């Protein structure tokens, strides 16, 4: 053998290399197979565990169920209490009103407010329709009559707050946004909304006190729920009061001396007898302002909360036994 290896060194080296290569390949093959087998076993174990979890029935702990039911009950109670509080501002819809009755009521409301405005000295625009110019000659849709009647009453109420004893001088413009139900192709939504907003745009001229008075009344009204969404105020006086150099001029050569006790009353009296002018000028507050406001009339819907019917949870032991079976 040794002589053959000496005579065939190349072949002997090649055979030795092949033996080592086969041995290394066998080692790595065995190691890789072991890792593969371990990975397969781990995957099968995780899959079986996941399948077992999916197949088990839900069985929350009774303590957690009690806590959740208490929280849900408290939430429902709070929602119901808030809903009842908001429904105080909700007048019922007049579902008995007929289509042909709405234009007649609109004309009556317009005539009524025109008298109120005249008594309180509020100037109205020449074409005044209370935001409903379309229905002076046209009839509303049957499905929209009750909501339009509700909005008309709310606008009439708001205008009375504006005109009566508020200091407002002129109503420049009143516009309202058409309700979705007024559209010819209107389709009722699948889910009933919790509230509906009816936007209105209002422009009027008033004193500072009149503006404050009107918005305070509107914000605290107890018959309807109004939201003042936007206000823009433009002052009628574009320039401030003039500054006269000699308005309070004094003789610079005469030193000022505080009057003694009793002399100040005599000075005031003599000044009044002499017809002395004002010693101060009001800068802001006397001028008129023009106000543009966007007001949302909000109508709340009474939505009944659905009661969930749930079966009593099974104890953990029973669920485990059922899963095992």
C-alpha positions in Angstrom: 0.0 0.0 0.0 2.8 2.4 0.9 4.6 1.6 -2.3 1.4 2.3 -4.3 0.9 5.6 -2.5 4.5 6.5 -3.2 4.2 5.6 -6.8 0.7 7.3 -7.2 1.1 10.4 -5.0 -1.5 12.4 -6.9 -4.2 9.7 -6.7 -3.4 9.1 -3.0 -3.7 12.8 -2.2 -6.9 13.0 -4.2 -8.4 10.1 -2.4 -7.5 11.6 1.0 -9.1 14.9 0.0 -12.3 13.1 -1.1 -12.5 11.3 2.2 -12.1 14.5 4.2 -14.6 16.3 1.9 -17.2 13.5 2.3 -16.7 13.5 6.0 -17.2 17.3 6.3 -20.2 17.1 4.0 -21.7 14.4 6.2 -21.1 16.4 9.3 -22.7 19.6 8.0 -25.6 17.5 6.5 -26.3 16.0 9.9 -26.1 19.3 11.7 -28.4 21.0 9.2 -30.9 18.2 9.4 -30.9 18.5 13.2 -31.6 22.3 13.0 -34.2 21.7 10.3 -35.9 19.1 12.5 -35.8 21.5 15.5 -37.3 24.3 13.5 -40.1 22.0 12.1 -40.9 20.8 15.6 -41.1 24.4 16.9 -43.3 25.5 14.1 -45.6 22.5 14.6 -45.8 23.2 18.3 -46.7 26.9 17.8 -49.3 26.0 15.2 -50.9 23.5 17.5 -50.9 26.0 20.3 -52.5 28.7 18.1 -55.1 26.2 16.9 -55.9 25.2 20.4 -56.3 28.9 21.5 -58.6 29.6 18.6 -60.8 26.6 19.4 -61.2 27.5 23.1 -64.4 29.3 24.1 -64.1 32.8 25.6 -64.3 32.8 29.4 -63.4 36.2 30.9 -62.9 36.4 34.7 -66.1 37.3 36.5 -64.3 40.2 38.3 -63.3 41.7 34.9 -66.9 41.2 33.6 -68.3 43.0 36.7 -65.9 45.9 36.3 -66.8 46.3 32.6 -70.5 46.1 33.2 -70.2 48.7 35.9 -68.3 51.0 33.6 -70.7 50.5 30.7 -73.7 51.1 33.0 -72.1 54.4 34.3 -71.4 55.5 30.7 -75.0 54.8 29.6 -76.3 56.7 32.7 -74.2 59.7 31.9 -75.2 59.7 28.2 -78.9 59.4 29.2 -78.6 62.3 31.7 -76.9 64.5 29.1 -79.5 63.6 26.5 -82.3 64.5 28.9 -80.6 67.8 29.7 -80.2 68.7 26.0 -83.8 67.6 25.1 -85.0 70.6 27.2 -84.0 72.7 24.2 -85.9 70.4 21.9 -89.4 71.4 20.8 -91.4 68.6 19.2 -91.9 68.7 15.5 -95.3 69.7 14.2 -95.9 66.6 12.0 -99.5 67.6 11.4 -98.6 70.7 9.3 -99.6 70.4 5.7 -97.5 71.7 2.8 -99.9 74.5 1.8 -99.9 75.8 5.4 -96.2 76.7 5.5 -96.3 79.7 3.2 -99.3 81.1 5.1 -97.4 80.7 8.4 -94.3 82.3 6.9 -96.2 85.4 5.8 -97.8 85.7 9.2 -94.4 85.5 10.9 -92.9 88.1 8.6 -95.8 90.5 9.2 -95.6 89.9 13.0 -91.8 90.6 13.1 -92.2 93.7 10.9 -94.5 95.2 13.5 -92.0 94.3 16.3 -89.2 95.9 14.4 -91.2 99.0 13.8 -92.1 99.4 17.5 -88.5 98.9 18.6 -87.0 101.1 15.8 -85.1 98.4 14.0 -84.7 99.0 10.3 -85.3 95.9 8.0 -84.0 95.2 4.5 -86.4 96.0 1.7 -86.7 92.3 0.6 -87.2 90.6 4.0 -88.3 86.9 3.9 -86.8 85.7 7.2 -84.4 83.5 5.2 -87.2 81.7 3.3 -87.5 83.6 0.0 -88.2 80.4 -2.0 -91.4 79.6 -0.1 -93.1 82.9 -0.6 -94.6 81.5 -3.8 -93.4 77.8 -3.8 -94.6 74.9 -1.7 -92.0 72.9 0.3 -91.6 69.1 0.0 -93.9 67.0 2.2 -91.0 65.4 4.0 -89.4 68.8 4.8 -92.5 70.7 6.1 -92.1 69.8 9.8 -88.3 70.6 9.9 -88.9 73.9 8.0 -91.6 74.8 10.5 -89.3 74.1 13.4 -86.6 76.3 11.8 -89.0 79.1 11.1 -90.1 79.2 14.7 -86.5 79.2 15.9 -85.5 82.1 13.5 -88.6 84.1 14.6 -87.6 83.6 18.2 -84.0 84.7 17.4 -85.1 87.8 15.6 -87.3 88.8 18.6 -84.2 88.5 20.8 -82.4 90.7 18.3 -85.1 93.4 18.1 -86.8 93.7 21.4 -85.0 95.9 24.0 -81.5 95.0 22.7 -80.3 98.3 21.2 -80.0 96.9 17.6 -80.6 99.6 15.0 -80.8 97.7 11.7 -81.0 94.2 10.4 -79.0 94.3 7.2 -79.3 90.7 6.0 -80.5 87.3 7.1 -79.7 84.1 5.2 -80.1 80.5 6.0 -78.5 77.4 4.6 -80.9 75.0 2.9 -81.6 71.8 4.7 -80.4 68.6 3.1 -83.9 67.3 3.1 -85.0 70.2 0.8 -82.9 68.8 -2.1 -84.9 67.0 -4.8 -82.6 64.0 -4.8 -82.3 63.8 -1.0 -81.8 60.3 0.4 -82.1 59.7 4.1 -78.9 58.3 5.8 -78.9 54.8 7.1 -77.8 55.8 10.5 -79.9 58.4 12.3 -77.8 61.4 13.3 -77.6 62.3 17.0 -78.0 66.0 16.2 -78.6 68.3 13.2 -77.3 71.8 12.6 -79.2 74.5 10.7 -76.6 77.3 9.9 -77.8 80.9 9.5 -75.9 84.1 8.5 -76.9 87.3 10.2 -75.7 90.9 9.6 -76.9 93.8 11.7 -75.9 97.2 12.9 -76.0 98.0 16.6 -74.3 99.7 19.5 -71.6 98.0 21.6 -74.2 97.4 24.3 -76.7 96.0 21.8 -74.2 93.5 20.5 -73.4 92.2 23.9 -77.0 92.1 24.9 -78.1 90.1 21.9 -75.3 87.5 22.1 -75.8 87.1 25.8 -79.5 86.5 25.2 -78.8 84.1 22.4 -76.2 82.1 24.3 -78.4 81.7 27.4 -81.7 81.0 25.6 -83.7 78.2 27.2 -86.2 77.5 24.3 -83.7 76.7 21.5 -80.1 75.7 21.4 -78.0 78.2 19.4 -74.3 78.0 18.7 -72.5 81.2 17.8 -69.9 79.8 15.4 -68.3 82.9 13.9 -68.4 86.7 14.6 -66.9 89.5 12.6 -67.3 93.1 13.9 -66.6 96.2 11.8 -66.5 99.6 13.6 -68.3 102.5 11.9 -65.6 104.9 13.0 -62.6 104.2 10.9 -60.4 106.8 12.6 -59.7 107.5 16.3 -60.6 110.8 18.0 -58.6 113.9 17.1 -55.8 114.9 19.4 -55.9 118.7 19.9 -52.7 120.3 21.2 -54.5 123.1 23.1 -57.3 120.8 24.6 -55.6 120.8 28.0 -53.1 123.6 27.5 -51.8 125.2 30.7 -49.7 128.2 31.4 -46.2 126.8 31.7 -45.1 129.8 33.6 -47.5 129.3 36.5 -46.5 126.5 38.9 -49.1 124.0 39.9 -50.2 124.3 43.5 -52.5 121.7 45.2 -55.6 123.4 46.6 -56.1 123.5 50.3 -58.9 121.8 52.2 -62.3 123.2 51.0 -60.8 125.0 48.0 -61.3 122.1 45.6 -65.1 122.2 45.9 -65.0 125.9 45.2 -62.9 125.4 42.1 -65.3 122.7 40.8 -68.3 124.8 41.4 -66.8 127.9 39.7 -65.8 125.8 36.8 -69.3 124.4 36.4 -70.8 128.0 36.6 -68.3 129.2 33.9 -69.4 126.3 31.6 -66.0 124.6 31.6 -65.6 121.8 29.0 -65.0 118.1 29.6 -61.7 117.1 31.0 -61.9 113.6 29.4 -63.0 112.2 26.0 -64.6 108.7 25.5 -62.5 107.0 22.9 -64.4 103.7 22.4 -67.9 102.6 23.1 -70.2 105.3 21.6 -69.8 104.4 17.9 -72.0 101.8 16.1 -70.7 98.5 14.8 -71.8 96.2 12.0 -71.7 92.6 13.0 -71.7 89.5 10.7 -72.4 86.3 12.6 -72.8 82.6 11.7 -75.3 81.0 14.1 -76.1 77.3 14.1 -79.5 76.2 15.3 -79.0 72.7 16.8 -81.7 70.1 17.0 -81.1 67.0 19.0 -82.5 63.6 18.2 -83.6 61.3 20.9 -81.6 58.1 20.3 -82.5 54.9 22.3 -79.4 53.0 23.4 -79.5 49.4 22.5 -79.3 46.9 25.3 -76.7 44.1 24.7 -77.7 40.6 25.6 -74.8 38.5 26.7 -74.8 35.1 28.2 -73.1 34.4 31.5 -69.4 33.6 31.1 -68.3 30.1 31.7 -65.8 29.5 34.5 -62.2 29.0 33.5 -62.2 25.4 34.5 -65.2 24.4 32.5 -63.8 26.2 29.4 -60.5 24.3 29.8 -62.2 21.0 30.2 -64.4 21.7 27.1 -61.3 22.6 25.1 -59.6 19.4 26.3 -62.6 17.3 25.2 
